[in-house]
């Protein structure tokens, strides 16, 4: 059943339930009160106050309504949120109520609503969000479509920042980006773009396995250091049943912000400046590098070591793992190892070392992903994989001329192999 038929059936059920209720004067299901001016939906159990904007839903219809809102939003997922679909459906239901629950002419209106959701382009706005853990040293920096700006902030922004940083010493940076969407998705889309830009900064600066120096760069409110507790239970026979409560802090990251001016020379040595030149490029190989940097940035975030390792391996795979069907090879593991060896090695000894290391990284990645055998991943493993990922990224970004697609890379590697 397509979405239009599902909505038609749902509205028919709602109309019949409400007609029965109004005819009998008895409660049928839960009350759904629509606050007209705010266009928010509030569920009331049993006998809530009923007005001209109220109608009733039986449990099965309420479940179907929620599922339809989610499914219909998926037809335009980056622009329309389920809440907006719910608002539009509620308008149709209120219209039916005003017409005495008549369904006459409702089908074309459903079709028009579905089409409007699919075709909705959204509103465009510049979204400003506060960022923690990033010190720009007084100069803005642009990463793709996101601009990071230092204090002083515009007056209106300063007013809002004071609510979360009254002393003005924690939030020293704001991020601005253009975003499309409805009232809900416009912020979700902006958050996604800003976090992607933050991942770029992390990929070229943050340690991967362990970070006890740098604060976690984040959109303020994403996550904070936590205060938690543990119960220390005594062993049997020693004061049984007595517990000691111990409070402790969970620290996420280090103690100083990322100072761009201090770290930028190191970042540039890994190809940061060159990356900024291709970040909006549409050629296929540049898109693979952009995705790889995103994986590397994700790998620097707090997580268990096996997950960090897999993210680094995904970065390597995105850089040099794609298959070129016109040039046969011995599979992904051999393909990645060979390409990395020729890119990072200038002689047999270095190439052999890189080949073995890359082969082992992909082997461990597969073992973790498929659970084929018990494997222990240490900080040394993660750091080693990160070193090779950054080295590979550096070679691809700083080389001239750059590869435009996987075919160019594969042909270059084949030529190197033939030359010996």
C-alpha positions in Angstrom: 0.0 0.0 0.0 1.5 3.4 -1.0 1.7 6.3 1.4 -1.4 8.1 -0.1 -3.6 5.0 0.4 -2.2 4.6 4.0 -3.1 8.3 4.8 -6.6 7.9 3.2 -7.3 4.8 5.3 -6.0 6.5 8.5 -8.1 9.6 8.0 -11.1 7.4 7.3 -10.6 5.5 10.6 -10.1 8.8 12.5 -13.3 10.3 11.0 -15.4 7.2 11.8 -14.1 7.0 15.4 -14.8 10.7 16.0 -18.3 10.4 14.4 -19.1 7.5 16.7 -17.8 9.4 19.7 -19.8 12.5 18.9 -22.9 10.4 18.3 -22.6 8.4 21.5 -21.1 11.1 23.7 -18.6 8.5 25.0 -14.8 8.4 25.1 -13.3 6.6 22.2 -9.5 6.3 22.6 -7.2 9.1 23.7 -7.7 12.8 23.2 -5.4 14.5 20.8 -5.5 18.3 21.5 -4.0 20.5 18.8 -3.0 23.9 20.1 -3.9 25.8 16.9 -1.7 28.9 17.2 1.4 27.0 18.2 0.6 24.1 16.0 2.0 21.7 18.6 0.5 18.3 19.4 -0.2 17.3 23.0 -1.6 13.8 23.9 -3.9 13.8 26.9 -5.0 10.5 28.6 -8.7 10.2 29.2 -10.6 13.3 30.1 -8.5 16.2 29.0 -10.2 19.6 28.1 -11.8 19.4 24.7 -12.2 22.4 22.4 -13.0 23.1 18.7 -9.4 21.9 17.8 -9.7 18.6 19.6 -10.3 15.2 18.1 -9.9 11.6 19.2 -7.5 8.8 18.3 -7.7 5.1 19.1 -4.3 3.5 19.9 -3.9 1.8 16.5 -4.5 5.0 14.6 -2.1 6.9 16.8 0.6 4.3 16.1 -0.1 4.5 12.3 0.0 8.3 12.4 3.5 8.2 13.9 4.7 5.7 11.4 3.3 7.6 8.4 4.9 10.8 9.7 8.3 9.1 9.8 7.9 7.3 6.4 6.7 10.5 4.6 9.5 12.6 6.0 11.9 10.0 4.5 10.8 11.0 1.0 12.6 14.4 1.7 14.7 13.5 4.8 17.2 16.3 4.9 14.5 19.0 4.6 11.2 17.8 6.2 11.1 16.5 9.8 8.4 14.1 11.0 7.1 16.9 13.2 6.3 19.0 10.1 4.5 16.1 8.5 2.5 15.7 11.7 1.6 19.4 11.6 0.4 19.1 8.0 -1.7 15.9 8.7 -3.2 17.6 11.7 -4.4 20.4 9.5 -6.2 17.9 7.2 -7.8 16.3 10.2 -9.0 19.6 11.6 -10.4 20.4 8.2 -12.3 17.2 8.1 -13.7 18.0 11.6 -14.9 21.4 10.4 -16.7 19.7 7.6 -18.5 17.3 9.9 -15.9 14.6 9.4 -16.8 14.3 5.7 -14.1 12.7 3.6 -15.4 14.2 0.3 -12.6 15.7 -1.8 -9.9 14.6 0.8 -7.9 12.4 -1.6 -6.7 15.2 -3.9 -5.7 17.2 -0.8 -3.7 14.2 0.5 -2.0 13.9 -2.9 -1.2 17.6 -2.9 0.2 17.4 0.7 2.4 14.4 -0.2 3.8 16.1 -3.3 4.4 19.4 -1.5 6.5 17.5 1.1 8.5 15.7 -1.6 9.1 18.9 -3.5 9.7 21.2 -0.5 13.1 23.0 -0.9 13.1 24.3 2.7 14.0 27.7 4.0 17.6 28.9 3.8 19.3 30.6 6.7 22.7 31.2 8.2 22.9 29.2 11.4 25.2 30.3 14.2 26.2 27.8 16.9 28.6 28.1 19.8 31.8 26.0 19.8 33.8 24.8 22.7 37.5 23.7 22.8 38.7 25.8 19.8 41.0 28.8 20.1 41.4 30.7 16.8 44.0 33.2 18.1 41.9 36.1 16.9 41.6 35.1 13.2 38.6 33.3 11.6 39.1 30.1 9.7 36.9 28.7 6.9 36.5 24.9 6.5 34.3 24.2 3.5 30.9 25.9 4.0 31.6 26.5 7.7 33.3 29.6 9.1 34.7 29.6 12.6 34.9 33.1 14.2 36.6 34.3 17.4 35.4 36.8 19.9 34.2 39.6 19.8 30.9 38.2 18.6 28.0 40.2 17.2 25.9 41.8 19.9 22.9 39.5 19.5 25.2 36.4 19.6 26.9 37.8 22.8 23.5 38.1 24.5 22.7 34.4 23.7 26.2 33.1 24.6 25.9 34.7 28.1 23.1 32.4 28.9 25.4 29.4 28.7 28.7 31.1 29.5 28.0 34.0 31.9 31.7 34.6 32.6 32.6 34.7 28.9 35.7 32.5 29.3 34.5 29.2 27.9 32.9 29.9 24.6 35.6 31.7 22.5 34.4 30.6 19.1 31.2 30.5 17.1 30.5 28.5 13.9 28.4 29.8 11.0 27.0 27.9 8.1 24.2 28.2 5.6 21.5 25.6 6.0 18.3 24.5 4.4 15.3 22.8 6.0 12.1 23.3 8.1 12.2 24.6 11.6 13.6 21.3 12.9 15.9 20.1 10.1 17.5 23.4 9.5 19.4 23.1 12.8 20.0 19.3 12.2 21.6 20.0 8.8 23.7 22.9 10.2 24.9 20.7 13.1 25.9 18.0 10.6 27.9 20.5 8.5 29.6 22.1 11.5 30.5 18.7 13.0 32.0 17.7 9.6 34.1 20.8 9.7 35.2 20.0 13.2 36.1 16.5 12.1 38.5 18.1 9.5 40.3 20.0 12.2 40.5 16.9 14.4 41.7 14.7 11.6 44.8 16.9 11.0 45.6 17.7 14.7 44.2 15.3 17.3 45.9 12.1 18.6 43.9 9.1 17.8 44.3 6.5 20.5 44.5 8.7 23.6 44.0 12.4 24.2 45.0 13.9 27.6 45.9 17.3 26.3 43.3 18.8 24.0 39.8 19.6 25.0 37.1 18.0 22.8 36.1 20.4 20.1 32.4 20.4 20.0 29.2 22.3 19.4 28.4 23.5 22.9 25.8 21.1 24.4 26.7 18.0 22.3 28.4 16.4 25.3 30.0 17.5 28.6 32.3 16.1 31.3 30.1 14.0 33.5 29.8 13.4 37.3 28.8 9.9 38.1 28.9 7.4 41.0 29.7 3.8 41.7 28.6 1.4 44.4 31.4 -0.5 46.1 30.0 -3.8 47.4 32.0 -5.6 50.0 32.8 -9.3 49.4 30.6 -12.0 51.1 31.4 -12.3 54.8 32.8 -8.8 55.2 30.0 -6.5 56.2 27.5 -8.1 53.8 24.9 -5.8 52.5 26.9 -2.6 53.2 27.7 -0.4 50.2 30.0 2.6 49.9 29.0 5.2 47.4 31.9 6.8 45.5 31.5 9.8 43.3 33.9 10.4 40.5 34.4 12.7 37.5 34.4 11.3 34.0 36.7 13.6 32.0 36.3 13.7 28.3 39.5 14.9 26.6 42.2 17.2 27.9 42.5 20.6 29.5 43.5 23.0 26.7 41.7 24.1 23.6 43.1 23.4 20.1 45.1 26.5 19.3 45.0 26.8 15.6 48.0 29.1 15.2 50.2 26.7 17.3 49.0 23.5 15.5 48.6 24.8 12.0 52.2 24.2 10.9 51.9 20.5 11.9 48.5 20.3 10.3 49.8 21.8 7.0 52.6 19.3 7.0 49.9 16.6 6.7 48.2 18.5 3.8 45.6 20.6 5.7 46.0 23.6 3.4 45.8 21.4 0.3 42.7 19.7 1.7 40.9 23.0 2.2 41.4 23.7 -1.6 39.6 20.5 -2.5 36.9 20.4 0.2 34.2 21.6 -2.1 35.5 19.7 -5.2 33.2 17.4 -7.0 35.7 15.1 -8.7 35.4 11.5 -7.5 38.8 11.1 -6.0 38.6 14.3 -4.0 35.2 13.1 -2.6 36.9 9.9 -1.4 39.6 12.0 0.3 36.9 14.1 2.0 35.1 11.0 3.2 38.4 9.6 4.5 39.2 12.7 6.5 35.7 12.5 8.0 36.4 8.9 9.2 39.8 10.0 10.6 38.2 12.8 12.5 35.6 10.4 13.9 38.4 8.1 15.0 39.9 10.8 17.2 36.7 11.0 19.3 36.2 9.2 22.6 35.4 5.6 21.9 36.6 2.0 22.6 39.9 1.1 20.9 38.5 -1.5 18.5 36.0 1.0 17.1 38.7 3.6 16.7 40.8 1.1 14.9 38.0 0.2 12.5 37.3 3.9 11.8 41.0 4.4 10.9 40.8 1.4 8.6 37.7 2.9 6.9 39.8 6.0 6.3 42.5 4.0 4.6 39.9 2.0 2.6 38.3 5.3 1.4 41.7 6.6 0.3 43.0 3.7 -1.7 40.6 0.8 -1.4 38.2 1.3 -4.4 38.4 -1.3 -7.1 39.3 -0.4 -10.7 37.6 -3.1 -12.8 39.8 -2.7 -15.8 43.0 -3.5 -13.8 42.7 -6.9 -12.0 44.1 -7.4 -8.6 44.2 -10.0 -5.7 41.4 -8.4 -3.6 40.9 -5.5 -1.3 43.6 -6.4 1.2 46.3 -6.8 -1.4 45.0 -3.8 -3.4 45.2 -1.4 -0.4 48.6 -2.8 0.7 50.1 -2.4 -2.8 48.8 1.1 -3.4 49.9 2.3 0.0 53.4 0.8 -0.4 54.1 2.5 -3.7 52.6 5.8 -2.5 54.5 5.9 0.8 57.7 4.1 -0.1 60.6 5.2 -2.2 62.6 2.0 -2.0 62.0 -1.7 -1.5 62.7 -1.7 2.2 60.1 1.0 3.0 57.6 -0.4 0.5 57.9 -3.8 2.1 57.3 -2.3 5.6 54.3 -0.4 4.5 52.9 -3.3 2.6 53.1 -5.6 5.6 51.7 -3.0 8.0 48.7 -2.1 5.7 48.0 -5.8 5.1 47.9 -6.4 8.8 45.6 -3.3 9.5 43.0 -4.5 6.9 43.2 -8.1 8.3 42.6 -6.9 11.8 39.8 -4.6 10.6 38.1 -7.6 9.0 38.5 -9.7 12.1 36.9 -7.0 14.3 34.1 -6.4 11.8 33.2 -10.0 11.2 33.9 -11.4 14.7 35.8 -14.3 13.3 38.3 -14.6 16.1 39.1 -13.0 19.5 41.4 -10.0 18.9 42.9 -7.5 21.2 43.4 -4.0 20.0 45.8 -1.8 22.0 46.6 1.9 21.9 49.8 1.0 20.0 47.7 -0.7 17.3 45.4 2.4 17.0 48.3 4.9 16.9 50.2 2.8 14.4 47.2 2.6 12.1 46.6 6.3 12.5 50.2 7.0 11.6 49.9 5.1 8.3 46.5 6.7 7.6 47.9 10.2 8.0 51.0 9.3 6.0 48.8 8.0 3.1 46.6 11.1 3.3 49.7 13.4 3.2 51.0 11.6 0.1 47.7 12.0 -1.8 47.2 15.6 -0.8 50.8 16.9 -1.4 51.6 15.0 -4.5 51.6 16.7 -7.9 49.8 16.1 -10.1 46.9 14.8 -8.0 44.8 11.8 -9.0 41.4 12.6 -10.4 39.9 9.2 -10.1 40.7 5.6 -9.0 41.6 4.6 -12.6 44.5 7.1 -12.5 45.7 5.7 -9.2 45.4 2.1 -10.3 47.3 2.8 -13.6 50.0 4.7 -11.8 50.5 1.8 -9.3 50.6 -0.8 -12.1 53.3 1.3 -13.9 55.3 1.5 -10.7 55.1 -2.3 -10.3 56.2 -2.9 -13.9 59.1 -0.5 -13.4 60.1 -2.4 -10.3 
